[in-house]
Amino acid sequence: MRQTFLSEPMKSPQVIFDELCTFVFDKLRVLNFSKKGRAKFVRKCATGTACINICKSYTTTKDKIRFTIELKIFVDALDWITRNPENYWEKNNPDTQFRLHKFSPDNSQANDWWDISNEIDGQYFSDQISTDFLGNIAKHLDIYESMDSVSALWLSYANHKQASTMTKIKYVGLLYALDKKIEGEIFLKNLFQNTEDPHDRRLVVKYIEKFSKKFY
């Protein structure tokens, strides 16, 4: 969903974008987020770290900035699966990633992208996310205050017909981390038996070995 609005002609796209980043941070501070760079905001949850990132599109130019807002959740129990200790933001994959549309009242499935050019005003963007975005994102973050809720959410991901093999492996990782080894073993065994792609089968074998070394 692409949105364009009229603006004060004197402001450059970058100035407007910087103002929007400040506006978003002021709103997120109410939800106990802290700033990590100009357009990245983080908050600890009981089960990990939430990261909200204002992302520019690769199509951005000095005359027009295109951006969206993403939420990523890094679950501590999954850190060890793909850990790179040199860089926190790369040491694991977020357990889930949503763009702003996931928190809109009508749950639209179209990505929300905003274009800022010399004629665009960020006020319309500001008005849009002021209430509904914050309320809906707060409800989602509440899930990550309980490992049982996170586990149930991951199970729904793993059972989805389009779930990747890695998504299912990460669910097994949560089971092991929660000391549910028997459930993890059963799920992993069924995953291996039902995986036909040679690459995915090798991936499952790799993590069977990795789980064995860590938890036995």
N, C-alpha and C positions, 0 to 999 in steps of 0.2 A: 504494500500500500504506500504509494508515493505522495508526499504532501508538500505543497509550495505556497508561501504566503508573502504578502506585501510587507515592506519594511522601510525603516529610515535609510535614505540613500547614502548617508555619510559613513555608516559603519561598514567595515570590511567583513568578509565572511569569517576570517579568523578571530576578529574581535567578538563577533556575535557568538561563535562557537565557544570561546573562552568564557564568556558570560554565562552561557548555558551550562557549562561544566561547573561553574561556581554555584549556579542556581540548583542544579541537581544535588551537589554536595550539601548545600544548606538543608535540603529536604531529607537527604539520607542521614544526616547527622542526628535527626530525631529518632532514627532507627538504630542508633549507636554505630554507624559506619565511620571509619576514619579514612583519611585521604592517603593514597599510595600512588603518587604521580599526579599529573594534571587531570587525567580522565579515568582514573581507576580508584575504586573505593572498596574497602574491605571491612568485614566484621566477623568476629569469632562466633561460632555456634557451638552448642554442646558436642556436636559430632564432627566439627571441622571448621572450615573457613568459607564464608560467602564473599564473592568478588563481583562487583558490578563494574562493567567496563563500557565506556562510551567509545564506540569503534567507528573510525572513518573508513569509508569505502575506498577500494583501490582506484575508483574513478574520480576521486577528489582532486581538484585543481586549486590554484590560488584564487580563482574567480568563483568557484562553487565547491562547497564542502558538503559531502553526503555522509550521513552517519546513522547508526542505530544504537540501541542499548542492549547489552547482554547481561545475563546473570549466570555466573558459574559457581558451582558448589564443589569445594575440595573436601572430601570426607577423609578424616585422619586414618580410619581403618583400612583405606585403600592405598595409603601412601607407599607402602612397601612394594606394591605390585609393579609399578613402573617408575620407581624413584630415581631422580637425578638430584642428589643433594647439593649440587653446585648452584641450582636456581630453583627457588620455591615454586615459581610459576610454571616450571617445566617438570618438576619432580614427579608429578602424577597427572593423570587426566581427570578433569572434573567429572563427578558422577553424573551430572546432568548440566545441560546448557540450554537456556531459554532466551529468546529475544523478547522485546517489549510486548509484542502482540499476545504472548501467553498470559499477560496480566490485565489485558483490556477487558472491559465489562462484557463485551459480546464474544470474547474468546476467539476472535478472528484468527484464521490460520495464515493470513498474509503477513509477511514481514513488514514491520513499520520502519520505513526509512524517511529521513528528513533531508531536504535540500536547502542549503543556505547559500544564497548568492548576494550580490550587493543590494538586491531589492527585497531581501527576505527578513522577516522579523521573528525573532525567537519567542516573542510573547505568546504566540499561538501554541507553540510547542510547550511552553511553560504551563499554560492553562490546561492543556490536555493531560499532563501527567501529575498535576498537583495533588489530586485526591485519589482517583481510582488506582493509579499505578502504585502509590505508596500503600494503600490499603490491601491490595491484592498481593503485592510482593511480601508484605508483612505476614500474611496468612501462609504463604508458601514457605517462608523462612522458619515458621513455627514447626514445620515438619522436621527440620533438622535439629531440633532441640531434644529429640528422642531417637535412639538408635533403633528401637522397634519400628517406629514410623518410617525411618530411612530404609530399613530392611524390607518392609511391606511395599514401599514405593519401588525399590529395586526389583522385587519379585514381579511387580506389574510390568516393568521394563523387560525383564528376562523372558516373561511369558508372551510378550508381544510377537506376533507372527513375523514381523520384520526385524526383530532384535538381532544384532550382530553376535557372533561367537564371543567377541571380547566383552560385550555387555553381560552375557551369561557367565563368563569366567569371573567378572568382577562381583557378580552376585554371590558366586561360590566363595570368593575372597571375603565378603562380608560375613557369610556363615561361619567360615573358619575363624575370623577375627572375633566373632561373638561366641566362640567355643561350641559351635554347633557342627562338630566334625562329621558326625554320622549323616546329617542332612546334606552337608557339603559333598561327602563322598558319593552319596546316592545321586545327587544332581549332576555331579561331574561324570560319573559312570554313564548315566543316561545321555548326557551331552555327547560324550565320545561315541557311543553306539549310534546316535542319531545324526552324526556329522559325516557328510559324504565328501565334501571338498577336501582334497589332499592338504592344501595349505592350512585350512582350519583344523584339520585333525592333528597336524604337527603342532599347531598353536596350543591345542588342548593338552597334548602330551607334554609340552614344555611346562605348562602350568601345573600339571599333575606332579611333575618332578619338583617344581618350585614350592608347591604347597607341602609336599612330603618333607623337604629339607627344613622348612620353617616351623612346621607344626608337629613333627614327630621326632 
